[in-house]
Amino acid sequence: MVTKKDLAAVNGFQAKAGRVLSVYLDVDQSKAANLNRGFETAFDSKIRDAGRTLEKNHEQRDFDACVAEVRNLLGAYEPRAMGLVIFARSTGSIWFREMNVPVATQIRWGEAAYVQQFLEALDEFET
């Protein structure tokens, strides 16, 4: 369940300087595509697409550092929910939450955490 406390944590994460890799992953094990860690394949595909637009410079290094942090987290992750939200910075700062609501797999790289899907889940599924 997404809570207002989660939202406060996201706002705190956004207040820090630097670019953010925002990752929304559909990890629902009732879907055949996600079985046998298929959600990692979806992540790899989306991350390749996102990385193609970056130039080989400081931004690319930051992006690669964020991707490495997320891959480390995913490597140890055992899916127990429908979705996973991850915000990562190249400084090693990472925030994640499991969500027991549907999540569309999506990757964003930007100045701030992409929270639209998170806010929509909060609004739609708030108790």
C-alpha positions in Angstrom: 0.0 0.0 0.0 1.2 3.5 -0.9 0.9 5.9 2.1 1.3 9.6 2.7 4.4 8.7 4.8 5.9 7.2 1.6 5.1 10.4 -0.2 6.9 12.4 2.4 10.0 10.2 2.0 9.9 10.8 -1.8 9.7 14.5 -1.3 12.7 14.4 1.0 14.6 12.3 -1.7 13.7 14.9 -4.3 15.0 17.8 -2.3 18.6 16.6 -2.7 20.8 17.8 -5.6 21.6 15.8 -8.7 19.9 13.8 -11.3 17.6 10.9 -10.5 16.9 7.5 -12.1 13.2 6.8 -11.6 12.2 3.1 -12.1 8.7 1.6 -11.9 8.7 -2.1 -12.4 5.8 -4.5 -12.9 7.0 -7.5 -10.8 3.6 -9.2 -10.5 4.3 -12.9 -10.4 0.8 -13.8 -11.6 2.0 -12.6 -15.0 3.9 -15.0 -17.1 6.3 -12.3 -18.4 7.5 -11.6 -14.9 8.2 -15.3 -13.9 11.8 -16.4 -13.6 12.9 -12.8 -13.0 11.4 -11.6 -16.3 11.0 -8.2 -14.8 14.8 -7.9 -14.9 14.7 -8.4 -18.7 12.0 -5.7 -18.9 14.3 -3.4 -16.9 17.3 -4.1 -19.1 15.3 -3.3 -22.2 13.9 0.0 -20.9 17.3 1.0 -19.5 19.0 0.5 -22.8 16.4 2.7 -24.5 16.9 5.4 -21.8 20.7 5.3 -22.1 20.8 5.8 -25.8 20.0 9.5 -25.7 22.9 10.3 -23.3 26.2 11.7 -24.5 29.4 10.1 -23.2 30.2 12.6 -20.4 29.6 13.2 -16.7 25.9 12.6 -17.2 26.5 9.2 -18.7 28.7 8.2 -15.7 26.0 9.3 -13.3 23.4 7.4 -15.2 25.6 4.3 -15.3 26.2 4.5 -11.5 22.5 4.7 -10.9 21.8 1.8 -13.1 24.4 -0.3 -11.2 22.8 0.6 -7.9 19.4 -0.5 -9.2 20.8 -3.7 -10.7 22.3 -4.5 -7.3 19.0 -4.0 -5.6 17.1 -6.1 -8.2 19.7 -8.9 -8.0 18.8 -9.4 -4.3 15.1 -8.6 -4.7 12.5 -11.4 -4.1 9.2 -10.3 -5.6 6.3 -10.2 -3.1 4.2 -7.4 -4.6 2.7 -6.3 -7.8 5.0 -3.4 -8.4 8.3 -1.9 -7.4 9.3 1.8 -7.3 12.9 2.8 -7.2 14.6 6.2 -7.1 18.4 6.2 -7.4 21.1 8.9 -7.4 24.7 8.4 -8.6 25.8 9.2 -5.0 24.6 5.8 -4.0 21.4 7.1 -2.5 18.5 4.8 -3.3 14.8 4.7 -2.2 12.4 1.9 -3.0 9.0 0.6 -2.1 7.0 -2.4 -3.0 3.5 -1.6 -4.1 0.5 -3.9 -4.0 -1.1 -2.0 -6.8 -0.6 -2.4 -10.6 2.5 -0.6 -11.9 3.5 0.0 -15.5 7.2 -0.6 -16.2 8.7 2.8 -16.8 12.2 4.4 -16.6 12.9 8.1 -16.4 16.2 10.0 -16.0 15.8 13.6 -14.9 16.5 16.5 -12.5 13.9 15.1 -10.0 12.3 11.8 -9.2 9.4 11.1 -11.6 6.5 10.7 -9.2 3.4 10.9 -11.4 2.7 7.1 -11.3 3.4 7.0 -7.6 1.0 9.9 -6.9 -1.7 8.3 -9.2 -1.4 5.1 -7.2 -1.7 7.0 -3.9 -4.7 8.8 -5.2 -6.5 5.8 -6.7 -5.7 3.2 -4.0 -5.6 5.3 -0.8 -7.7 3.7 2.0 
